[in-house]
Structures are given as C-alpha cells and as structure tokens.
Amino acid sequence: MTGALISPWTLAGRLRDGSADVLDLRSGPGGSGRAAFEAGHLPGSRHSDYVEDGWRARIGGAPGMLPPDAHLAALVGRIGLVPNRDIVLVPEGQNASDFAAAARVYWTLKEIGYRPVAMLDGGFPAWVAAGLPLEAGAPLAGRTEGHLSHVEGLRARASDVLAALAAGRTVLVDGRAPSYFTGAQKATEALAGGHIPGALNIDYVIPYDAGTNRLKPLADLQAIFADVPVGAPVISYCNTGHTAALNWFVLSEVLGRPDVRLYDGSMTDWTQDPSRPVAR
C-alpha cells in the first residue's frame, strides 16, 4: 500500500540481505511481552516493551511526554539501534492501541534522528500467517550509548499549539473518542474535560480495520482525513500522545502530508495551565 507499511515477504527479503534492523514491540505486564518474544520472533530481531522500557515519560502532571535525552540514548543504545541503519517496526498486531504504540515509537525514533522506514503490515501475526520462519531466544542487544540528533518539525509543544491557535492556519486533529472530545469524559491526569478550540475529532480507531488488524485501504484513509486540507500544517493530539500517534502516522507517513506534528503532551499537558483555552 505504501512505503511506510511493508509486507512480510518484502521484509523477509530485507532480513536476508541484512539491509534493515527489526524491532519487535510486543508488550505486556510482568515481562510477558519479552517472554512472548523469546518464545518466537522474526530472525535477528531486537525487542522493546513499549511500557516497561519507558517510551513515554511522566513530566509534571503529563504522563505521555517525550522522555529526557539521557533515557532515550540509553534505551536505543541498549536495544542496539544506530542512526544510519533502516529500522522496521513489528507491532503486536492485536488492535488499534498496539498499532498506536508502534506509531509512537516510530515517531520518537524519527524525532531523535534515527531511521524508521516502515511497520510490518499486520504486525507479528501477519508474519506467522505467511508461514515465514521464526527463531527463539533472547533479542539481539547493543552495548553502547545511543546518539541523538533531534529533528525539527515533528514535535509540537504547548507553546507551538498556542502559536498555531493565534495564527489560525494549523489544523488540530483530536484522536480521542467523541466522549473525551466533548468533555463528557476526561483522562485522570487532565485538569479539564473538552478539546483544544477549533480541533477536528477523528477518533484514532476509525483508520484501523479491527477485522484484519491493519490500516484501512488507502482510498478509505484519504476519505477519513478529507476534512484536513492538503498542505495545511497539522498538529495531532489526544490525551497522552499515544493514540494521536496513529493519526500522525497515517497523515505523515502513509498519506505523505507535509508539516504534520505530534503534540506528545496532548490534553494532559495542555490542561495543566488553566490559562490555555479548552472548548466543550
């Protein structure tokens, strides 16, 4: 469908020629993601648990912020990723939330100067269904500190959102369920319910096909995001920068829209300052 989604057979070819590193993102409580990985994974894969490894950090009252550089450098170094190698991510392939987790890792790697190039279409189950080989055992690991080089234009902070509201040109895409958008519900850490004024509500589950555990076909995705003007700057947000990563991935990496940023703090960060406007 797109260069940002790779089929199991194409990925198998990249594994054979050694042209990409593979990062398996199966996660679970008590190390169950690691245990599932060790029981069987794509040959030569690396592994990281989205929650246990801290791909998001609690800073102040906001639990979904981009972690400090020291943490990220240690994390990618321990995994064994390097900036000049292509990286293919393997989602768990069970639901929209784990695809969003993989999208958030993809965004983070891109933001810190690494080279994520694709996600395995259909995640780990698609590889198994294709009858491709698995291996067991511990993941490959690195031994050095990672090197970070932040890339401008991918991350939005609260100050960027305020500037966007003042300028009136940026489209804000709220990836939460309608009940959160309207203010009928709110995240525990958010100090107010509602949404950033002027935002479009595109629930992150809509672009995802729960029956196939893949993104919907390209034409469907174009229709879903048709209200986002082509060429307009976009900021994607949710409650904690998790589900918004799926919308970011579709807009930026699949549909190829320019100037799409992710507000990692999202509503839990936005509402920490009562002077920031919230609409209901």
N, C-alpha and C positions, 0 to 999 in steps of 0.2 A: 504493500500500500504506500509506503513512504520509506525514505532512508532512515528515519528515526525508529522504525519498527523492523526487526529482522526476523526472517523465518528460521525455524530450527535447522533446515537443510543448509541455508546460507551460512548460519553461524557455525555449523559443523565444518564447513569449508574453511572458515577463518581460524577455527581451532587447529585444523590440520596444518595450515601454513604458518601458524604462530603469529598472526598479524593483529591479534587483539587479546586483551585480558578480559576474563569473565568474572563478574561479581554477582554472586548468588545472595539474594536479600531475604531469604526465608527467616522469619522471626517467630518468637513465641515466648511465653512466660517460662521462667526457670531454665532457660537454655534449651528449650525444645526445638527452636529453630536450628541451633547448632547441631543438636542430635539428629534432626531430620537430614541436615546436610551431610553429616558423617555417614549416615546410612546409605546415601546415594546421591550423586551430583554429577554435573557435566564435567568431563575430564579436564583436569588442570584448573578448576575453578578456585576463586577466592570467596570468602564468606564474610558477611557483616550482618549483625542483627540490628535492625533499624532503631529499636527502642533501647536495647541493652547497651549498644555502642554509643548512644547519645548523638544522633544526627541532628537533633534539635536540643536547645538548652533553655532552661528557665532563667530569665534575666528580669529581676524585679517581679512584677506580677504577671508577666507574659511567659508562658511555658514553651513557646514554639520558635524561639529566636535562633538565628544563625549562631552556632557555638563560637567561642573565642578561638582565635587563630592557633593558640598552643594546643588546644584539644583537637582541632581538625588536623593539624600537622602530625600529631602523634597517631591519630586514627588512620589516616591514609598511609602513613609510614608503616604501621603495624600490619595493615592489610596487605601492603606490598604494591600499592599503586604508584605509578610515576607519571609526571605531567605529559610526557611526549609519546605515550602509548594509547592507542584506541581502547576504550572500555565499553563493554556490552553488559548491561544490567539484566539480571534474571529476576522478575517479580515472582512472588509466591503463586500468583495465578488463581486466586480463590474469589476475589471480589474487588470492587472499585477502591476500597480503602487500601488494600495492599498495593494496587497499581499506583495510587496516590503516594504511598510511601516510597516506591521506587522512583516516581517522578520527582519527589522532594530530594532524594539522594542525587539523582541526575542533575537537578538544578544546582545543588550545593557543589558538586564536583565541577560543574561548568563555571560557577561563580568564583571558585578558588583557583582556576587556571588549569584544571585537568581536562581530559578529552573524552567525555562520554559521547558515544556516537549513536547508540541505539539501545532499545529494550527488546528483549526476546518476546515476540508476538505470541500471546497466550501463556507466557510465563513458563515455569518449570513443568506443569502438566503437559504443555504442548510438545516439549522435548520428549517426554516419556511416551506420549501418544504416537509420536513419529517413529518410535522404535529405535531411537538412537542410543548409543552406549552410555552407560553410567559407570562411575567408579566410586568406591567407598574410601573413608578415611578422613583425616584432618585436612583442612584447607591449606593451600599454599600461603605462606606468610612472608612479610617483609621484616627487615631488621634495621631500617634507618628512619630518621625523622623525615616527614614529608616536607615539600617545599611549596608554599602558597604564593599565588600571584593573583590578587583579586581582579576580576573583570568588571568594568563599569557597565551600567545599563541593564543589569539583570536583577538587582535588588532594589526594592523600594522601602524607604524608612518612613516614619510618620511625617517627618518634615517634607518628604517628597509628595506624600499624599496631600498635605496642606497646600503645597505649591500647585499641585495639579487641580485642586478644587478652585483655587484663586484664578488660575489661567483658563479653566473651562474647556480644555481641549482633550484631556485624557479620559478614556472610558474606564470606569471602575467595574470590574466583574466580580460579583459576590458568589462564591461557590457553595454556599450553605443551603440547607433545606429551607423552604419558604417560611417555616415556623420561626426559624432564627432570623431570617431576613426581616420579617415583620415585627419582631420583638416579642412574639408570644412565648418564645423560649430564649434562653441565653446560656452561654458557656459559664461554668462555675467561676472561672477567673475573670470574666468580663464584668466590668462595673456598671454596665448599662446594656439593655437589650435594644436591638434595632440594627440599622445599617449605616454605612457612610453615605451621606446625601448624594443623590443622583446615580447611585450604582444600579447596574443591571443584575438581576438574580438569575444565574444559570447554575442550578444545582449540579454538583460535580458527578452525580450518578447518571445524569442524562446522556453524556457522551459514551458511557460504558455499557456494553452488552453483557448483562449478567448471565445470559444463556450460554454464551461462548467464552466468557471471561477474556474478552478482547475489546478494544475500542471499536465503536461502530464504523461502518464503511465511510470512506472519505466524503461522499456526497451528503451523507447524513450529518457528519460533523460540520460541513460547510453550512448546512441549513440551521443547525443548532446555534451556531455562532454568527448567523446572518445579521443580527442586530448590532454586532460590533463592527463599526465601519472599517473597511480595509484601509490601512495606512495610518489610522489614528493610534496614538500612544495608548497602551493598555496597562493597568495595574490589576493583578489578580489577587484576591484576598479571601479569607474565610474566618475561622475563629483563631486558628493557631498556625496558619501557613502549611497545613498538611493537605487538606482536600483541595485547596486552591492550587496546589502544585499540579494536579491532574489537568485543570483548565489551562494553566500556564503551558504545560507540555503540549497539549493539543494545539493551542493558538500559536505558540512559538515554533515548536519542533515538527509538528505534523502539517499544520496549515501554512507555516512559513511566514507568519505575520512579523513585521519588524517592530522593534521597541515594545516588547512585552516584558513587564517586570513582575516579580513576585514580592508581595508585602509579607515577609516572614512573620512579623509580629501580629498582623491582622487585628481582629476586633479585640482580642485580649490585651494587646498593646495599645491600640487606639483609645480604648476607654479608660486607660489609667490616668489620663489627663482630662478632667471634666470640661475644660475649655474647648476640646475638639468636638465638632458637631456630630450628632447622631440623630438619624431620622427613624421614625416608626411608621 
